[in-house]
């Protein structure tokens, strides 16, 4: 094996990010590294490249024990990383980027001719002939990707790590990238391919390493790993059973459609999404990492522009250019990462809960404190938020209670549609059940809920129907009567009729 990582563990502030994880790859092999958000992929790679130091475990590269203190040390022995956001100097030429910080010199002066000829030669091995004197910004994403790879090759890289390399490429550009990877294989270069598009993984990778919850849970040859099995390993099972909370689907059949997307698209992440949410129902949205779930929510909420297709709200065409317009129509969004995009940790419960309502609570820049207090007290009681007082900093609350405050933030605006992205992530099983019951009660009172979740048990318990996304497109809509774990897994694995 060119690389062997065994028993790798890492904690941050006492919270384990990796638990005895492993990764092995041979020279001339393309290894897929897959897993959902928080699986530990990035942490494992950062330990390999010297960004983080491991707490436990051993790393062997080319037959030697290694313990890199910095990324420059890993680069020196032939490990190169190409990140999802391509790290190039856009206004400098292709040749300058390829030889950045390693420029050839002659008699103490920069040898531009040697740099130019070297850049042409290495790009030609990838069947790419371009003007290497032009700035990198002049070229498309695929060509910039090739330039990053060429820079790694000129560094004599023996192991190339590609983090979501196809995320900004179209089909033709992906084909060029894959041809380049095959050339690298022929030259004995090993490639770790971090990705989420199943068809691409099966097209280019020899083996797959699957991570979940900081552990390596499966390793195998791609051709011997059925898609259903791969998806099952990625998602895992949370064995705690949720009580069935959704109503009989027939009860929703006559209710009017409140929000609908038809052929919705934006950029490369959302290609062709159809979904609908009726009045008073919970509409589930499922899919693997990178399927376009969160990006679809961003379009509905006006964070991203609807570039293709249509969106209708109560039957009328809509396309929001900013969240304020969506909020004005009665749409709220509880984001996926409450710590980054949700709570303001040093502010009080009162302040966090009424952030979205402040324009209606203020006159001439002065907040109506009495009305604010009345609303906060009402929702603390209605949602069962456990706290010392409304003035307690929200960062002192448990994850479940923080999530209730974020729900209350939008409920106090009297929304008609509420989007909840991973509503129970990072909270204990008791709080999860409580949140799902709360969403069900809100739907029964007439609220339309779009619930995005990677936990199938939640969708099975709470959703009235589920739309499954894959690679930015809708691939299945599963009614309540047909809803099962097996059908959802099959849809995510592209095995639907």
N, C-alpha and C positions, 0 to 999 in steps of 0.2 A: 504493500500500500504506500502511495506517495504521502498521504495524510492519514493519521489516526488520532482522533480525539476520544478519550474514554473517561467516564465518570466525572464529567465537567459539572461543577456546581457553582452557583453564584447567587448571592443575596444582596439586596439593597435595603438598608434600614431594617434588617431582620426579616424582610419579605423575600422568599425564594423566587428567583427568576429562572434559574436552571437547577434541576435536580438529577444529578448523575446522567447527564445527556451525553450522547455519543454521535460521532460522524466519521465515516471512513470513505476515502476516494482513491482510486488508482490512477496512475498516469494514463492520459488519453481517454478518460472516462468522463461522461457528462452525468452528474448526479443532481437530481431534482431535490430541493429542500423545501418542504411545504408544511403548512400549518395555518390555523386561524390567527387573528390578532391576539397577541399575548402568549403565543405558543412557545416563544423563546428563540426563534430563528435569528433575529437581529442581535440578541445578546450573545449567542453562540459565535456568530461571525465576528463580533466586536472583540471577543476574547481571543479568537484565532489571530486577528490582525493587530492586536496590541492596544486597542482602545480601552478595554477593561482588563483587569487582572482576575484570573479565576481564584475561587476559594479552595476548590479541591479538583483533583483529576490530573490527567497526564495528556500531553500533546507531543506527537512524534511527526516530524516532517522530513522526508527523504532520509529516514533511518536515524535521525538525531532528535534528542529531547530538546524542545524549544520552550521558551518562556519570554515572549516579546514584551518589552516595556513601552513600546510606542509603535505606531503604524510604519514609521520609516524603517524599523528593524525587520518587520515582516516583508516589506517591499524589497529589502536588500537581499533576502534569500529566495525571492521569486514568487511572492504572493501578492496579487494585484486585485483590487476591488473596483468594479464599475457600478456606481450607485444609480438608483432610479432617476434622481435629478442629476443629469450629466454635469460633471464638474470640470468645465473647460473655461478658458479665458476667451469670451466671445469675440472680442475685437482684435485678437491676435491671430496670425495666420495658422493654417492647418499644420504646416511644418513646425512653427514655433510651439504649438500646443503639444505636438508629439514629442518634442525634445525639451520641453519646459523643465528647467533646472538641471538639464544634462546636455546642454548645447555643445556640439563639437567645436573645437577651437584649433586654430593653426597660427603658430608663432604668437600665441597669446591673444589673438583676435578671434571673434566669432566667425566660424566658417559656414557662411550661409549656403554656399554651393553644396557642401557635404550634407547639411541639414535638409536641403531641398531634395537632393538625390536620394537620401536615406528614406525620407518620408514617402516619396514616389514608389520606391522599391517595396516598402513594407505594405503599402496600400494595394499595390499591384498583386501581392500574394492573395489578397481578398477580392480580386477582380474589380477593384475600384480605381478608376483613373480620373482624377480631378485636378484642378489647379491648386496646388498646395500653398501658393502665395496669397490666396484669398482668405479673408477672415472667416473663422468658424461660423460666425453668425449668418454668413451668406448661405449656409447649407441647411437641409432639412434634418429632422430628428434622427433618421436612420443613418445618414452620413456622419453626423456628430457622434453617434454610437460607434461607428467604425473607427473614427479618429481616436476615441477613448480606448478601444481595443488595440489599435496600432501602437498607442503610447505604452500600453501594458506589454505588448510583444517586444518592443524595443528595449524594455527593461528586463528582458529575458525571463518573463513570467512563466512559471511552471504550473501555477494554480491560479485560475482566473475566477473570481466570484462575481456573478452578475445578479444584481438585485432588481427584480421586476424589469428586465431589459426590453420587454415588448409593450409596456404600458402606454407609450406614446407613439407607437408605430402602427401603420396600416398594414394590410395583408401583404402587399408587395414588399414593403420594407422588412416585415417579419421574415419573408422568404430569403431576403438578402442576408439578414442576421444569421439565420439558421445555416446557410451555406458557409458563412464565416466560421461558425462554431464547428462545423464538420471539418473545415480546413485546420482549425486549431487541434482537433482530435487527431488528425492524421500526423500532425507534428508532435504528438505526445503531450500536449497541454491538457491538464485536467480542468474541468469547468464545474463549478457549483452554480446551479441554475435555480434561483429563488423565484418562484412564480405561482400563479393560481389558476391559469387557464388550462383546463385539463387536456384539451386537444393538443395544445402546444407541448405540454409535458410529455405526452405519449409520442409526439412526432420527433422530438430531439433528444430526450433523455434515455440513458441506459438503465439507471437504477433510480430509486426514490427513497429518501429518508423522510419520515413523517414525524412531526413534533406536535405535542399537545401538553399544555399546562407545565411547560418547562422540562419535559421529558421526551426522549426519543421512544416512540411507541411502536414503530414498525419500520423495517428496511426490506427492500426486495427489488427484483428486476421489474421494470415497467411492464414488460410483456406478460409477466406472471401476476400482476396486481390489477384485478378487475376494478373498473371505476367505482362500482358500488362499495367495494371493500376499502378503497382509498378514501372515499368520502366518509365512510363510517369511522375509520381510524382518525380522521381529522376532527370530526365533530365529537366523537366519543359518546359517552352516555352519562347523564346525571340521573342516577337511579331513583332519586326522590320523585315520587309520583305526585302530580298536581291533580286536584279534583277537576272534573270536567265543568268548565264555567260557561262555555258558549251555549247559546240557545239553539233550538231546532231551526235548521236553515229555512224551513218553510215559513217561519215567522217573519223573515226578512224579505221574502220574495216580492211582496207588494210595496215595500217601502221605496221611496224615490231615491235615485242615485244622486248623491250630493257632490262627489268629486270624481272625475274620470280623466284618465290619460289614454290617448290613442296614438300609437306609433311615436311616442315621445323620444326625443334624442337630444343629446348635448355633447359635443366633442366626441372622443373615442370611448369614454367610460359608460355613457348611456346611449344605446344604439336604437332600440326599438321596443319601448315598454308600453304595454297595455295593462291598465288596472282600473278598478272602480271601487268606490266605497259608498255604501248606502247609508241612509240616515239610521242612526242607532245601532250600528254593527261594528264589530272589530274585524278589520281586514288585515290578514297577515301578509308579510312580505319576507320571503325566505331566499336563501342563496349563499354560496360560499364566499369567502373573502374575495373582493374584486369583482363580484357579480353586478355591482351597480346599485345596490340597495340604498346606501347612504346618499349617493349622488342623485338618485331619483327623488329622495326626500328634499334635497337641496334645490332641485328644480321646482318642486311644488311650493316651497317656502320662499322662492325668489332669491336664493343665494347664488344660484347659477341660472343662466339664461336658457329658456326653452328654444332650441335652434331648429328642431324638426318636430312634426306632428302637432297634436292639439291637446289642450287641457280645458276642461269645462268644470265650472262651479255652478251648481244648481241649473245646469243646462246652458249657461252662458259662457262664451269663450273667454279664457283668461290666459295671461302670460305675464307674470310678475317680474318687474325689473329690479325690485328690492324687497326685503322682508316686510318693510312698513306697509306695502300694498297688500301683501298676504295677510298680515295681522289685521288690517282694516276690514278685510273680508271675513275674518273670523277663523284664521288658521294659526295654530300654535305648533311649535317644534321643541320637543325635549331631546337634546342632542345625545349622541352616542357616548361621548366622554364628558361626564358631568364635571370632572375636576378641571378640564381644559376649557370647555365651551359652555359650561353650565354655571356652577356656583362661583361666587366671588368670595373666597375663603375668609377674608378678614372682615367682611361685612356681616351684619346681623341677619337673623332669620327674617325679621321684618323687612329689611332693605332688599334682601335677595328675593323674597316672595313678591314684592310689588314693583320690581324693576320694569316689567313690561307694561305695568299700569300707570307708571308715573305721569305720562302726559295727561291722563284723565284725572289724576289726583292733584295736579298742580295748577295754580293760577298765578300768573305774573312771577313764575319761578319759585313760588312758595307752596310747599306740600301741605295738604290738608291732613294734619296729623290725626285728628279725631276719626276721620273717615278711613285713613290708612289702618289705624289700630283696630277698628271695627272689622275690616275685611280680613286682616291677619288673624285675629282671634277666631273669626268664624271658620277659616280654612284650617287652622291648626286643630280645631275641634272636629271638623268634618272629616279630615283625612287622618286624624289620630297621630299627629306629629308629636313625638315624645321629646320635650325640651324643658329647660329650666324656666325660660321666659322668651318672648319674642325678640328680646334684645341680645340673646346669647349668640355669639359668633357661629355661623353655620358650620365652620370647620370642626367644631366640637361635637357635632352630631354623628350618629352612625350613618353608614352608606344608605340604608333603607330610608332613614328619616330625611337625609339630604335629597333623595329622589322624590319624596313626597312634597318637599318644599318646591322643587322644580316643577312638579305637576301642578301645584297650587299656583305657581307664577302664571301659568297659562289659563288655568281654570277661572281665576279671578277676572280674566279679560272676557269671560263668557264666550269661549270659542265654539265654532260649529264643527270644526275638524281639528283633531289633535294627533300629531305625528309623534310617536314615541320610538326612538331608536335605541335598541338594546335596553329596555326599561329596567331590567333586573340585574344588569352586569355588576359584579363586585359586591353583591349584598347576600346575606345569608338566606337559607331556604325558607325560614319563617317569614322574613320580610318579602321574599319573592312572591309567596302565595298571597300575602296581603296586598301587594301592588297589583297583581293580576285580578284579585277580587274587586279592587277599587276601579280598575279599568272596565271590568264587566258591568259594575254598577253605573258608571258614567255612560256607557253605551246604552244600557237599559233606560236611562233617562233622556236619551235622544242624541248624545254626542256620537259623531262619526270618528272612529279611531283607526289609524294606520299603524299597526304594530310591527316593527322590524325586529327580528330576533334570529340569532344563530342557534338557539336552544330549541330543538324540535318539540320537546315536552311542553314548553310554554305555548307554542303555536297549536299543538294538538288540544291543549286544555282550553285555550281562550278564544281562538280565532273562529269566526263564522265561515270564512273561506280563506285560502292561502294562494297568493300569486308567487310563483317561483321564477327567479331571475338567474340567468347564466350569461356571462360575458356581455352584460349590458342589455340583454333582450329578455322578454317574457318567454318562457318555454312551457309553462303549464299554469293553469288555474284549477285548484283542487277544491271542490265543494265540501261542505261539512260532512255530507253522507259518505264521501269517499276518502276522507282525510285519515291518513295513517302514516306511521313512520316510514314504512317501506315505500310508499308512493312518493313521499317527499324526497327520500334518499335517491330514488330512481330518477326523479326530475333533476335533481342537482347533478347527478352523474350523467346527464344527457341521455338517459335511457327511458324516454317517454314515447308513447304511441302518438 
